[in-house]
Amino acid sequence: MNELTDPVRLVVACHGGRGHTGRLAAAVRQGALDVTGTDVAVVEVDKITSEQWFQLDDADAVIFGAPTYMGSASAAFHQFAEASSRRWLTRRWQDKLAAGFTNSGAKAGDKSGTLAYFTTFAAQHGMVWINLGLRSGWCSANGSEYDLNRLGFSHGAAAQSNVDEEPELMHKADLETAEYLGRRVATYARVVAAGKRALAR
């Protein structure tokens, strides 16, 4: 295999909730596609098919997403996580890259609970977590609400959406932060894939 031409495969596995988290997923996907040589599939975990389970098995990286409800990921995502136990038994996702994103109505909204849950879920599968890798934005007199990572989360991309507004009105900075996460994971996936292929020679 040629590390310069063969694509790496990413899967965005998410529960879109009322549509806001689904829009974040689309932004993550777009960011990943900005990295040359990346194939990206989006899997709605509440509608997952047998074929999509195999897509997850074959992925180089999986980016998990769900809305934050009552301090953790949505019930639909938890159901998917429990259903992944067959993969856990066979260590099918061992050493894949993983990352995560979430959305809530409040600016803090206990989103750290969801991101921490994703990291634990990934760790149980033996996956390697990729954090957001950005300093907190919007935290100085010269800062702006349009800074990347305006809400100041480190484990993954976090967004805030007013509960009485449609997904089309999501904050530009949150969508751009999600795109940044997608690019970051895709970049690392290519580096890891190239290293594995070099070692296999």
NUMARRO-444901 format. One line per 2 residues: number of its first residue (from 1); for each residue x, y, z of C-alpha. Coordinates in steps of 0.2 Angstrom, whole numbers, plus 5000, padded with zeros to 4 digits. Example, Ala and Ser with C-alpha at 12.3 -4.5 7.8 and 13.67 -1.06 7.14 Angstrom:
<pts>
1	5062/4978/5039  5068/4995/5036
</pts>
This chain:
<pts>
1	5000/5000/5000  5006/5018/4996
3	5004/5029/5011  5003/5045/4999
5	4989/5038/4989  4978/5026/4999
7	4965/5035/5009  4962/5034/5027
9	4945/5030/5033  4936/5040/5046
11	4918/5037/5053  4908/5050/5062
13	4897/5040/5073  4884/5051/5081
15	4866/5054/5087  4860/5070/5080
17	4847/5074/5093  4836/5088/5087
19	4847/5092/5073  4860/5103/5081
21	4872/5089/5085  4869/5082/5067
23	4875/5099/5060  4891/5098/5071
25	4894/5081/5064  4892/5088/5046
27	4905/5101/5051  4917/5088/5058
29	4915/5078/5042  4919/5093/5031
31	4935/5097/5042  4941/5079/5039
33	4938/5080/5021  4949/5095/5020
35	4963/5083/5023  4969/5076/5006
37	4967/5057/5005  4953/5055/5018
39	4936/5046/5016  4923/5050/5029
41	4907/5041/5032  4893/5048/5044
43	4884/5034/5054  4868/5039/5064
45	4870/5027/5079  4851/5026/5082
47	4849/5019/5065  4865/5009/5063
49	4864/4995/5051  4875/4979/5050
51	4885/4986/5036  4889/5002/5046
53	4895/4991/5060  4908/4984/5048
55	4912/5002/5043  4917/5006/5061
57	4927/4990/5062  4937/4995/5046
59	4939/5013/5051  4956/5021/5055
61	4948/5033/5067  4930/5036/5074
63	4924/5052/5080  4909/5050/5092
65	4896/5063/5094  4880/5066/5104
67	4870/5079/5112  4872/5082/5131
69	4856/5077/5140  4856/5077/5159
71	4875/5078/5161  4879/5064/5149
73	4877/5058/5131  4859/5054/5125
75	4851/5038/5128  4852/5034/5110
77	4871/5035/5111  4872/5025/5127
79	4862/5011/5118  4874/5011/5104
81	4889/5010/5116  4881/4995/5125
83	4878/4987/5108  4897/4989/5104
85	4901/4976/5117  4903/4962/5104
87	4917/4973/5097  4924/4975/5114
89	4925/4956/5117  4935/4954/5101
91	4945/4970/5103  4940/4975/5086
93	4943/4993/5089  4959/4991/5098
95	4972/5005/5094  4960/5015/5082
97	4960/5034/5084  4945/5041/5093
99	4938/5059/5097  4922/5067/5102
101	4910/5082/5101  4894/5087/5109
103	4881/5101/5110  4870/5108/5124
105	4858/5122/5127  4869/5130/5141
107	4886/5137/5138  4894/5125/5151
109	4879/5113/5151  4889/5099/5159
111	4896/5095/5142  4912/5089/5151
113	4902/5074/5157  4898/5069/5140
115	4916/5071/5133  4923/5062/5148
117	4911/5048/5145  4917/5047/5127
119	4935/5045/5132  4930/5031/5144
121	4920/5022/5131  4935/5024/5119
123	4947/5018/5132  4937/5003/5136
125	4939/4998/5118  4958/5001/5118
127	4956/5016/5107  4969/5031/5107
129	4960/5047/5111  4964/5063/5101
131	4959/5079/5111  4954/5096/5103
133	4972/5103/5105  4966/5121/5106
135	4968/5134/5120  4952/5141/5127
137	4945/5155/5116  4935/5171/5122
139	4944/5172/5139  4953/5189/5138
141	4949/5207/5135  4955/5205/5117
143	4946/5189/5114  4930/5186/5104
145	4915/5175/5104  4920/5170/5087
147	4937/5163/5093  4939/5144/5090
149	4935/5134/5106  4925/5149/5113
151	4918/5138/5126  4935/5132/5133
153	4933/5113/5132  4949/5102/5130
155	4943/5084/5128  4934/5087/5112
157	4923/5100/5102  4909/5108/5112
159	4895/5118/5105  4880/5128/5113
161	4864/5130/5104  4849/5140/5111
163	4835/5128/5115  4822/5139/5106
165	4832/5141/5090  4834/5129/5075
167	4851/5121/5070  4853/5134/5055
169	4857/5147/5069  4871/5138/5077
171	4886/5148/5082  4899/5150/5068
173	4913/5148/5080  4906/5131/5086
175	4905/5124/5068  4922/5130/5064
177	4929/5122/5080  4920/5106/5075
179	4929/5107/5058  4945/5110/5066
181	4943/5093/5076  4939/5084/5060
183	4955/5091/5052  4965/5086/5067
185	4959/5068/5068  4961/5066/5049
187	4979/5073/5050  4984/5061/5064
189	4975/5046/5056  4986/5049/5040
191	5002/5050/5051  4998/5034/5060
193	4993/5025/5044  5009/5030/5036
195	5019/5024/5051  5010/5007/5051
197	5013/5005/5033  5032/5010/5034
199	5034/4997/5048  5025/4984/5038
201	5038/4985/5024
</pts>
